[in-house]
Amino acid sequence: MDDVDVNDAAVKEAVQRACVDVGLPLSYRSAVSQMLRTPSSEWPACCGEGCFPCQQSLADATLRTLELLGRSPR
């Protein structure tokens, strides 16, 4: 999502709120920010092995961030 500036204050705030909303520890904000820079078709899928954080949780936080910003994944 090339048009999302992860250094913008509004984006940082949305990432933080999204992490809280989906129950992802704030220490994973950088992983969510990285996913914002990556097309959703390239996001890793959940492997079903019970990892923490689960890739699905990171994807949920990323999608919530985009929702808060009024954007959709590409």
PDB file of N, CA, C and O in Angstrom, chain B, residues numbered from 101:
ATOM      1  N   MET B 101       0.824  -1.145   0.000  1.00  0.00           N
ATOM      2  CA  MET B 101       0.000   0.000   0.000  1.00  0.00           C
ATOM      3  C   MET B 101       0.889   1.236   0.000  1.00  0.00           C
ATOM      4  O   MET B 101       1.046   1.926   1.007  1.00  0.00           O
ATOM      5  N   ASP B 102       1.445   1.476  -1.139  1.00  0.00           N
ATOM      6  CA  ASP B 102       2.459   2.504  -1.295  1.00  0.00           C
ATOM      7  C   ASP B 102       2.003   3.882  -0.842  1.00  0.00           C
ATOM      8  O   ASP B 102       2.831   4.713  -0.469  1.00  0.00           O
ATOM      9  N   ASP B 103       0.712   4.137  -0.866  1.00  0.00           N
ATOM     10  CA  ASP B 103       0.236   5.466  -0.524  1.00  0.00           C
ATOM     11  C   ASP B 103       0.045   5.672   0.978  1.00  0.00           C
ATOM     12  O   ASP B 103      -0.370   6.753   1.398  1.00  0.00           O
ATOM     13  N   VAL B 104       0.337   4.661   1.790  1.00  0.00           N
ATOM     14  CA  VAL B 104       0.226   4.787   3.233  1.00  0.00           C
ATOM     15  C   VAL B 104       1.604   5.142   3.783  1.00  0.00           C
ATOM     16  O   VAL B 104       2.545   4.354   3.698  1.00  0.00           O
ATOM     17  N   ASP B 105       1.702   6.338   4.347  1.00  0.00           N
ATOM     18  CA  ASP B 105       2.956   6.790   4.937  1.00  0.00           C
ATOM     19  C   ASP B 105       2.982   6.350   6.399  1.00  0.00           C
ATOM     20  O   ASP B 105       2.348   6.969   7.253  1.00  0.00           O
ATOM     21  N   VAL B 106       3.719   5.279   6.679  1.00  0.00           N
ATOM     22  CA  VAL B 106       3.731   4.729   8.032  1.00  0.00           C
ATOM     23  C   VAL B 106       4.393   5.655   9.048  1.00  0.00           C
ATOM     24  O   VAL B 106       4.321   5.405  10.251  1.00  0.00           O
ATOM     25  N   ASN B 107       5.032   6.710   8.579  1.00  0.00           N
ATOM     26  CA  ASN B 107       5.635   7.688   9.486  1.00  0.00           C
ATOM     27  C   ASN B 107       4.683   8.832   9.825  1.00  0.00           C
ATOM     28  O   ASN B 107       4.988   9.665  10.679  1.00  0.00           O
ATOM     29  N   ASP B 108       3.529   8.873   9.154  1.00  0.00           N
ATOM     30  CA  ASP B 108       2.528   9.895   9.417  1.00  0.00           C
ATOM     31  C   ASP B 108       1.905   9.646  10.800  1.00  0.00           C
ATOM     32  O   ASP B 108       1.614   8.507  11.165  1.00  0.00           O
ATOM     33  N   ALA B 109       1.710  10.720  11.552  1.00  0.00           N
ATOM     34  CA  ALA B 109       1.164  10.599  12.910  1.00  0.00           C
ATOM     35  C   ALA B 109      -0.208   9.929  12.928  1.00  0.00           C
ATOM     36  O   ALA B 109      -0.491   9.138  13.827  1.00  0.00           O
ATOM     37  N   ALA B 110      -1.057  10.231  11.957  1.00  0.00           N
ATOM     38  CA  ALA B 110      -2.395   9.624  11.911  1.00  0.00           C
ATOM     39  C   ALA B 110      -2.309   8.120  11.666  1.00  0.00           C
ATOM     40  O   ALA B 110      -3.095   7.351  12.218  1.00  0.00           O
ATOM     41  N   VAL B 111      -1.364   7.709  10.846  1.00  0.00           N
ATOM     42  CA  VAL B 111      -1.181   6.279  10.574  1.00  0.00           C
ATOM     43  C   VAL B 111      -0.655   5.586  11.822  1.00  0.00           C
ATOM     44  O   VAL B 111      -1.130   4.508  12.178  1.00  0.00           O
ATOM     45  N   LYS B 112       0.317   6.191  12.488  1.00  0.00           N
ATOM     46  CA  LYS B 112       0.847   5.606  13.724  1.00  0.00           C
ATOM     47  C   LYS B 112      -0.251   5.453  14.770  1.00  0.00           C
ATOM     48  O   LYS B 112      -0.324   4.438  15.463  1.00  0.00           O
ATOM     49  N   GLU B 113      -1.095   6.461  14.877  1.00  0.00           N
ATOM     50  CA  GLU B 113      -2.204   6.401  15.832  1.00  0.00           C
ATOM     51  C   GLU B 113      -3.185   5.296  15.444  1.00  0.00           C
ATOM     52  O   GLU B 113      -3.666   4.566  16.310  1.00  0.00           O
ATOM     53  N   ALA B 114      -3.484   5.168  14.161  1.00  0.00           N
ATOM     54  CA  ALA B 114      -4.401   4.122  13.697  1.00  0.00           C
ATOM     55  C   ALA B 114      -3.819   2.735  13.945  1.00  0.00           C
ATOM     56  O   ALA B 114      -4.545   1.821  14.335  1.00  0.00           O
ATOM     57  N   VAL B 115      -2.516   2.570  13.723  1.00  0.00           N
ATOM     58  CA  VAL B 115      -1.865   1.278  13.992  1.00  0.00           C
ATOM     59  C   VAL B 115      -1.986   0.939  15.470  1.00  0.00           C
ATOM     60  O   VAL B 115      -2.321  -0.190  15.828  1.00  0.00           O
ATOM     61  N   GLN B 116      -1.716   1.913  16.323  1.00  0.00           N
ATOM     62  CA  GLN B 116      -1.807   1.670  17.764  1.00  0.00           C
ATOM     63  C   GLN B 116      -3.228   1.295  18.164  1.00  0.00           C
ATOM     64  O   GLN B 116      -3.434   0.335  18.906  1.00  0.00           O
ATOM     65  N   ARG B 117      -4.198   2.043  17.680  1.00  0.00           N
ATOM     66  CA  ARG B 117      -5.598   1.752  18.033  1.00  0.00           C
ATOM     67  C   ARG B 117      -6.016   0.386  17.494  1.00  0.00           C
ATOM     68  O   ARG B 117      -6.720  -0.359  18.176  1.00  0.00           O
ATOM     69  N   ALA B 118      -5.587   0.053  16.276  1.00  0.00           N
ATOM     70  CA  ALA B 118      -5.931  -1.244  15.685  1.00  0.00           C
ATOM     71  C   ALA B 118      -5.365  -2.386  16.510  1.00  0.00           C
ATOM     72  O   ALA B 118      -6.040  -3.393  16.722  1.00  0.00           O
ATOM     73  N   CYS B 119      -4.133  -2.240  16.977  1.00  0.00           N
ATOM     74  CA  CYS B 119      -3.535  -3.283  17.818  1.00  0.00           C
ATOM     75  C   CYS B 119      -4.366  -3.483  19.082  1.00  0.00           C
ATOM     76  O   CYS B 119      -4.645  -4.615  19.477  1.00  0.00           O
ATOM     77  N   VAL B 120      -4.751  -2.392  19.705  1.00  0.00           N
ATOM     78  CA  VAL B 120      -5.589  -2.475  20.902  1.00  0.00           C
ATOM     79  C   VAL B 120      -6.921  -3.127  20.557  1.00  0.00           C
ATOM     80  O   VAL B 120      -7.396  -3.998  21.286  1.00  0.00           O
ATOM     81  N   ASP B 121      -7.521  -2.713  19.456  1.00  0.00           N
ATOM     82  CA  ASP B 121      -8.841  -3.228  19.063  1.00  0.00           C
ATOM     83  C   ASP B 121      -8.840  -4.741  18.844  1.00  0.00           C
ATOM     84  O   ASP B 121      -9.815  -5.414  19.177  1.00  0.00           O
ATOM     85  N   VAL B 122      -7.759  -5.278  18.290  1.00  0.00           N
ATOM     86  CA  VAL B 122      -7.718  -6.722  18.002  1.00  0.00           C
ATOM     87  C   VAL B 122      -6.978  -7.516  19.074  1.00  0.00           C
ATOM     88  O   VAL B 122      -6.835  -8.733  18.959  1.00  0.00           O
ATOM     89  N   GLY B 123      -6.502  -6.824  20.125  1.00  0.00           N
ATOM     90  CA  GLY B 123      -5.839  -7.515  21.224  1.00  0.00           C
ATOM     91  C   GLY B 123      -4.394  -7.909  20.941  1.00  0.00           C
ATOM     92  O   GLY B 123      -3.874  -8.856  21.532  1.00  0.00           O
ATOM     93  N   LEU B 124      -3.759  -7.190  20.047  1.00  0.00           N
ATOM     94  CA  LEU B 124      -2.365  -7.469  19.704  1.00  0.00           C
ATOM     95  C   LEU B 124      -1.466  -6.559  20.545  1.00  0.00           C
ATOM     96  O   LEU B 124      -1.692  -5.350  20.584  1.00  0.00           O
ATOM     97  N   PRO B 125      -0.454  -7.110  21.217  1.00  0.00           N
ATOM     98  CA  PRO B 125       0.428  -6.259  22.013  1.00  0.00           C
ATOM     99  C   PRO B 125       1.040  -5.139  21.174  1.00  0.00           C
ATOM    100  O   PRO B 125       1.380  -5.337  20.008  1.00  0.00           O
ATOM    101  N   LEU B 126       1.172  -3.980  21.774  1.00  0.00           N
ATOM    102  CA  LEU B 126       1.684  -2.815  21.055  1.00  0.00           C
ATOM    103  C   LEU B 126       3.108  -3.004  20.556  1.00  0.00           C
ATOM    104  O   LEU B 126       3.556  -2.277  19.670  1.00  0.00           O
ATOM    105  N   SER B 127       3.813  -3.960  21.107  1.00  0.00           N
ATOM    106  CA  SER B 127       5.182  -4.222  20.643  1.00  0.00           C
ATOM    107  C   SER B 127       5.208  -4.739  19.204  1.00  0.00           C
ATOM    108  O   SER B 127       6.279  -4.810  18.600  1.00  0.00           O
ATOM    109  N   TYR B 128       4.059  -5.098  18.649  1.00  0.00           N
ATOM    110  CA  TYR B 128       3.982  -5.588  17.273  1.00  0.00           C
ATOM    111  C   TYR B 128       3.547  -4.516  16.280  1.00  0.00           C
ATOM    112  O   TYR B 128       3.230  -4.823  15.130  1.00  0.00           O
ATOM    113  N   ARG B 129       3.530  -3.256  16.722  1.00  0.00           N
ATOM    114  CA  ARG B 129       3.152  -2.156  15.824  1.00  0.00           C
ATOM    115  C   ARG B 129       4.036  -2.105  14.587  1.00  0.00           C
ATOM    116  O   ARG B 129       3.550  -1.822  13.493  1.00  0.00           O
ATOM    117  N   SER B 130       5.318  -2.374  14.744  1.00  0.00           N
ATOM    118  CA  SER B 130       6.221  -2.305  13.588  1.00  0.00           C
ATOM    119  C   SER B 130       5.898  -3.394  12.570  1.00  0.00           C
ATOM    120  O   SER B 130       6.040  -3.177  11.367  1.00  0.00           O
ATOM    121  N   ALA B 131       5.467  -4.553  13.037  1.00  0.00           N
ATOM    122  CA  ALA B 131       5.080  -5.626  12.110  1.00  0.00           C
ATOM    123  C   ALA B 131       3.828  -5.226  11.333  1.00  0.00           C
ATOM    124  O   ALA B 131       3.720  -5.493  10.136  1.00  0.00           O
ATOM    125  N   VAL B 132       2.897  -4.593  12.011  1.00  0.00           N
ATOM    126  CA  VAL B 132       1.678  -4.114  11.344  1.00  0.00           C
ATOM    127  C   VAL B 132       2.048  -3.026  10.333  1.00  0.00           C
ATOM    128  O   VAL B 132       1.537  -3.015   9.213  1.00  0.00           O
ATOM    129  N   SER B 133       2.926  -2.125  10.725  1.00  0.00           N
ATOM    130  CA  SER B 133       3.366  -1.072   9.807  1.00  0.00           C
ATOM    131  C   SER B 133       4.035  -1.664   8.572  1.00  0.00           C
ATOM    132  O   SER B 133       3.831  -1.175   7.461  1.00  0.00           O
ATOM    133  N   GLN B 134       4.824  -2.703   8.758  1.00  0.00           N
ATOM    134  CA  GLN B 134       5.472  -3.357   7.621  1.00  0.00           C
ATOM    135  C   GLN B 134       4.428  -3.973   6.686  1.00  0.00           C
ATOM    136  O   GLN B 134       4.566  -3.909   5.465  1.00  0.00           O
ATOM    137  N   MET B 135       3.398  -4.563   7.259  1.00  0.00           N
ATOM    138  CA  MET B 135       2.349  -5.154   6.431  1.00  0.00           C
ATOM    139  C   MET B 135       1.595  -4.090   5.649  1.00  0.00           C
ATOM    140  O   MET B 135       1.091  -4.361   4.560  1.00  0.00           O
ATOM    141  N   LEU B 136       1.515  -2.878   6.198  1.00  0.00           N
ATOM    142  CA  LEU B 136       0.861  -1.794   5.468  1.00  0.00           C
ATOM    143  C   LEU B 136       1.605  -1.457   4.181  1.00  0.00           C
ATOM    144  O   LEU B 136       1.019  -0.923   3.238  1.00  0.00           O
ATOM    145  N   ARG B 137       2.888  -1.769   4.147  1.00  0.00           N
ATOM    146  CA  ARG B 137       3.715  -1.491   2.965  1.00  0.00           C
ATOM    147  C   ARG B 137       3.665  -2.629   1.945  1.00  0.00           C
ATOM    148  O   ARG B 137       4.250  -2.525   0.867  1.00  0.00           O
ATOM    149  N   THR B 138       2.977  -3.698   2.278  1.00  0.00           N
ATOM    150  CA  THR B 138       2.973  -4.907   1.466  1.00  0.00           C
ATOM    151  C   THR B 138       1.565  -5.179   0.930  1.00  0.00           C
ATOM    152  O   THR B 138       0.595  -5.064   1.678  1.00  0.00           O
ATOM    153  N   PRO B 139       1.437  -5.535  -0.339  1.00  0.00           N
ATOM    154  CA  PRO B 139       0.101  -5.890  -0.854  1.00  0.00           C
ATOM    155  C   PRO B 139      -0.500  -7.045  -0.045  1.00  0.00           C
ATOM    156  O   PRO B 139       0.208  -7.979   0.331  1.00  0.00           O
ATOM    157  N   SER B 140      -1.779  -6.977   0.213  1.00  0.00           N
ATOM    158  CA  SER B 140      -2.422  -8.013   1.028  1.00  0.00           C
ATOM    159  C   SER B 140      -2.281  -9.402   0.420  1.00  0.00           C
ATOM    160  O   SER B 140      -2.302 -10.395   1.148  1.00  0.00           O
ATOM    161  N   SER B 141      -2.140  -9.490  -0.882  1.00  0.00           N
ATOM    162  CA  SER B 141      -1.953 -10.792  -1.529  1.00  0.00           C
ATOM    163  C   SER B 141      -0.620 -11.440  -1.145  1.00  0.00           C
ATOM    164  O   SER B 141      -0.429 -12.638  -1.350  1.00  0.00           O
ATOM    165  N   GLU B 142       0.290 -10.655  -0.595  1.00  0.00           N
ATOM    166  CA  GLU B 142       1.607 -11.172  -0.199  1.00  0.00           C
ATOM    167  C   GLU B 142       1.741 -11.368   1.308  1.00  0.00           C
ATOM    168  O   GLU B 142       2.805 -11.765   1.784  1.00  0.00           O
ATOM    169  N   TRP B 143       0.681 -11.097   2.064  1.00  0.00           N
ATOM    170  CA  TRP B 143       0.739 -11.303   3.506  1.00  0.00           C
ATOM    171  C   TRP B 143       0.820 -12.797   3.800  1.00  0.00           C
ATOM    172  O   TRP B 143       0.140 -13.587   3.146  1.00  0.00           O
ATOM    173  N   PRO B 144       1.641 -13.198   4.773  1.00  0.00           N
ATOM    174  CA  PRO B 144       1.702 -14.613   5.140  1.00  0.00           C
ATOM    175  C   PRO B 144       0.359 -15.076   5.694  1.00  0.00           C
ATOM    176  O   PRO B 144      -0.389 -14.300   6.288  1.00  0.00           O
ATOM    177  N   ALA B 145       0.076 -16.333   5.490  1.00  0.00           N
ATOM    178  CA  ALA B 145      -1.164 -16.922   6.008  1.00  0.00           C
ATOM    179  C   ALA B 145      -0.886 -17.613   7.337  1.00  0.00           C
ATOM    180  O   ALA B 145       0.255 -17.958   7.645  1.00  0.00           O
ATOM    181  N   CYS B 146      -1.923 -17.806   8.101  1.00  0.00           N
ATOM    182  CA  CYS B 146      -1.823 -18.557   9.353  1.00  0.00           C
ATOM    183  C   CYS B 146      -1.412 -19.988   9.022  1.00  0.00           C
ATOM    184  O   CYS B 146      -1.947 -20.603   8.099  1.00  0.00           O
ATOM    185  N   CYS B 147      -0.447 -20.513   9.793  1.00  0.00           N
ATOM    186  CA  CYS B 147       0.023 -21.885   9.546  1.00  0.00           C
ATOM    187  C   CYS B 147      -0.724 -22.901  10.396  1.00  0.00           C
ATOM    188  O   CYS B 147      -0.589 -24.105  10.183  1.00  0.00           O
ATOM    189  N   GLY B 148      -1.517 -22.425  11.365  1.00  0.00           N
ATOM    190  CA  GLY B 148      -2.292 -23.326  12.210  1.00  0.00           C
ATOM    191  C   GLY B 148      -1.502 -23.986  13.317  1.00  0.00           C
ATOM    192  O   GLY B 148      -1.988 -24.923  13.951  1.00  0.00           O
ATOM    193  N   GLU B 149      -0.282 -23.510  13.562  1.00  0.00           N
ATOM    194  CA  GLU B 149       0.584 -24.122  14.576  1.00  0.00           C
ATOM    195  C   GLU B 149       0.528 -23.424  15.935  1.00  0.00           C
ATOM    196  O   GLU B 149       1.263 -23.798  16.849  1.00  0.00           O
ATOM    197  N   GLY B 150      -0.330 -22.420  16.078  1.00  0.00           N
ATOM    198  CA  GLY B 150      -0.477 -21.740  17.357  1.00  0.00           C
ATOM    199  C   GLY B 150       0.618 -20.723  17.650  1.00  0.00           C
ATOM    200  O   GLY B 150       0.918 -20.450  18.812  1.00  0.00           O
ATOM    201  N   CYS B 151       1.203 -20.171  16.620  1.00  0.00           N
ATOM    202  CA  CYS B 151       2.270 -19.163  16.782  1.00  0.00           C
ATOM    203  C   CYS B 151       1.722 -17.922  17.480  1.00  0.00           C
ATOM    204  O   CYS B 151       0.526 -17.634  17.429  1.00  0.00           O
ATOM    205  N   PHE B 152       2.621 -17.200  18.128  1.00  0.00           N
ATOM    206  CA  PHE B 152       2.241 -15.906  18.687  1.00  0.00           C
ATOM    207  C   PHE B 152       3.296 -14.896  18.316  1.00  0.00           C
ATOM    208  O   PHE B 152       4.473 -15.101  18.616  1.00  0.00           O
ATOM    209  N   PRO B 153       2.915 -13.816  17.676  1.00  0.00           N
ATOM    210  CA  PRO B 153       1.540 -13.576  17.257  1.00  0.00           C
ATOM    211  C   PRO B 153       1.227 -14.374  15.999  1.00  0.00           C
ATOM    212  O   PRO B 153       2.099 -14.621  15.166  1.00  0.00           O
ATOM    213  N   CYS B 154       0.009 -14.756  15.884  1.00  0.00           N
ATOM    214  CA  CYS B 154      -0.449 -15.446  14.681  1.00  0.00           C
ATOM    215  C   CYS B 154      -0.463 -14.441  13.523  1.00  0.00           C
ATOM    216  O   CYS B 154      -0.796 -13.269  13.704  1.00  0.00           O
ATOM    217  N   GLN B 155      -0.101 -14.915  12.357  1.00  0.00           N
ATOM    218  CA  GLN B 155      -0.133 -14.046  11.176  1.00  0.00           C
ATOM    219  C   GLN B 155      -1.529 -13.481  10.954  1.00  0.00           C
ATOM    220  O   GLN B 155      -1.681 -12.366  10.453  1.00  0.00           O
ATOM    221  N   GLN B 156      -2.547 -14.249  11.327  1.00  0.00           N
ATOM    222  CA  GLN B 156      -3.913 -13.756  11.167  1.00  0.00           C
ATOM    223  C   GLN B 156      -4.168 -12.564  12.078  1.00  0.00           C
ATOM    224  O   GLN B 156      -4.874 -11.634  11.688  1.00  0.00           O
ATOM    225  N   SER B 157      -3.605 -12.575  13.289  1.00  0.00           N
ATOM    226  CA  SER B 157      -3.755 -11.438  14.202  1.00  0.00           C
ATOM    227  C   SER B 157      -3.085 -10.195  13.632  1.00  0.00           C
ATOM    228  O   SER B 157      -3.621  -9.092  13.737  1.00  0.00           O
ATOM    229  N   LEU B 158      -1.911 -10.375  13.027  1.00  0.00           N
ATOM    230  CA  LEU B 158      -1.229  -9.251  12.391  1.00  0.00           C
ATOM    231  C   LEU B 158      -2.052  -8.728  11.211  1.00  0.00           C
ATOM    232  O   LEU B 158      -2.174  -7.518  11.017  1.00  0.00           O
ATOM    233  N   ALA B 159      -2.610  -9.645  10.433  1.00  0.00           N
ATOM    234  CA  ALA B 159      -3.444  -9.243   9.299  1.00  0.00           C
ATOM    235  C   ALA B 159      -4.703  -8.527   9.790  1.00  0.00           C
ATOM    236  O   ALA B 159      -5.126  -7.536   9.194  1.00  0.00           O
ATOM    237  N   ASP B 160      -5.297  -9.023  10.866  1.00  0.00           N
ATOM    238  CA  ASP B 160      -6.491  -8.371  11.423  1.00  0.00           C
ATOM    239  C   ASP B 160      -6.175  -6.946  11.864  1.00  0.00           C
ATOM    240  O   ASP B 160      -6.964  -6.031  11.630  1.00  0.00           O
ATOM    241  N   ALA B 161      -5.021  -6.758  12.503  1.00  0.00           N
ATOM    242  CA  ALA B 161      -4.629  -5.421  12.942  1.00  0.00           C
ATOM    243  C   ALA B 161      -4.350  -4.520  11.741  1.00  0.00           C
ATOM    244  O   ALA B 161      -4.676  -3.333  11.763  1.00  0.00           O
ATOM    245  N   THR B 162      -3.756  -5.076  10.708  1.00  0.00           N
ATOM    246  CA  THR B 162      -3.471  -4.295   9.512  1.00  0.00           C
ATOM    247  C   THR B 162      -4.762  -3.883   8.823  1.00  0.00           C
ATOM    248  O   THR B 162      -4.906  -2.730   8.416  1.00  0.00           O
ATOM    249  N   LEU B 163      -5.696  -4.808   8.690  1.00  0.00           N
ATOM    250  CA  LEU B 163      -6.985  -4.484   8.084  1.00  0.00           C
ATOM    251  C   LEU B 163      -7.748  -3.464   8.917  1.00  0.00           C
ATOM    252  O   LEU B 163      -8.398  -2.572   8.372  1.00  0.00           O
ATOM    253  N   ARG B 164      -7.671  -3.595  10.238  1.00  0.00           N
ATOM    254  CA  ARG B 164      -8.340  -2.624  11.122  1.00  0.00           C
ATOM    255  C   ARG B 164      -7.710  -1.248  10.957  1.00  0.00           C
ATOM    256  O   ARG B 164      -8.415  -0.239  10.969  1.00  0.00           O
ATOM    257  N   THR B 165      -6.384  -1.197  10.803  1.00  0.00           N
ATOM    258  CA  THR B 165      -5.706   0.078  10.576  1.00  0.00           C
ATOM    259  C   THR B 165      -6.240   0.731   9.306  1.00  0.00           C
ATOM    260  O   THR B 165      -6.574   1.916   9.300  1.00  0.00           O
ATOM    261  N   LEU B 166      -6.316  -0.046   8.239  1.00  0.00           N
ATOM    262  CA  LEU B 166      -6.811   0.493   6.974  1.00  0.00           C
ATOM    263  C   LEU B 166      -8.248   0.964   7.115  1.00  0.00           C
ATOM    264  O   LEU B 166      -8.624   1.996   6.559  1.00  0.00           O
ATOM    265  N   GLU B 167      -9.052   0.213   7.856  1.00  0.00           N
ATOM    266  CA  GLU B 167     -10.441   0.606   8.094  1.00  0.00           C
ATOM    267  C   GLU B 167     -10.497   1.950   8.823  1.00  0.00           C
ATOM    268  O   GLU B 167     -11.271   2.834   8.457  1.00  0.00           O
ATOM    269  N   LEU B 168      -9.671   2.089   9.852  1.00  0.00           N
ATOM    270  CA  LEU B 168      -9.637   3.346  10.614  1.00  0.00           C
ATOM    271  C   LEU B 168      -9.193   4.516   9.742  1.00  0.00           C
ATOM    272  O   LEU B 168      -9.606   5.654   9.965  1.00  0.00           O
ATOM    273  N   LEU B 169      -8.354   4.235   8.752  1.00  0.00           N
ATOM    274  CA  LEU B 169      -7.875   5.280   7.844  1.00  0.00           C
ATOM    275  C   LEU B 169      -8.810   5.501   6.664  1.00  0.00           C
ATOM    276  O   LEU B 169      -8.580   6.386   5.840  1.00  0.00           O
ATOM    277  N   GLY B 170      -9.871   4.692   6.584  1.00  0.00           N
ATOM    278  CA  GLY B 170     -10.816   4.830   5.473  1.00  0.00           C
ATOM    279  C   GLY B 170     -10.269   4.314   4.168  1.00  0.00           C
ATOM    280  O   GLY B 170     -10.626   4.817   3.102  1.00  0.00           O
ATOM    281  N   ARG B 171      -9.403   3.313   4.232  1.00  0.00           N
ATOM    282  CA  ARG B 171      -8.791   2.728   3.030  1.00  0.00           C
ATOM    283  C   ARG B 171      -9.119   1.263   2.938  1.00  0.00           C
ATOM    284  O   ARG B 171      -9.613   0.661   3.891  1.00  0.00           O
ATOM    285  N   SER B 172      -8.846   0.698   1.800  1.00  0.00           N
ATOM    286  CA  SER B 172      -9.039  -0.741   1.636  1.00  0.00           C
ATOM    287  C   SER B 172      -7.724  -1.362   1.181  1.00  0.00           C
ATOM    288  O   SER B 172      -6.893  -0.692   0.568  1.00  0.00           O
ATOM    289  N   PRO B 173      -7.539  -2.648   1.485  1.00  0.00           N
ATOM    290  CA  PRO B 173      -6.295  -3.310   1.071  1.00  0.00           C
ATOM    291  C   PRO B 173      -6.241  -3.453  -0.441  1.00  0.00           C
ATOM    292  O   PRO B 173      -7.267  -3.566  -1.112  1.00  0.00           O
ATOM    293  N   ARG B 174      -5.031  -3.444  -0.956  1.00  0.00           N
ATOM    294  CA  ARG B 174      -4.899  -3.653  -2.408  1.00  0.00           C
ATOM    295  C   ARG B 174      -4.418  -5.041  -2.685  1.00  0.00           C
ATOM    296  O   ARG B 174      -4.243  -5.413  -3.846  1.00  0.00           O
TER     297      ARG B 174
END
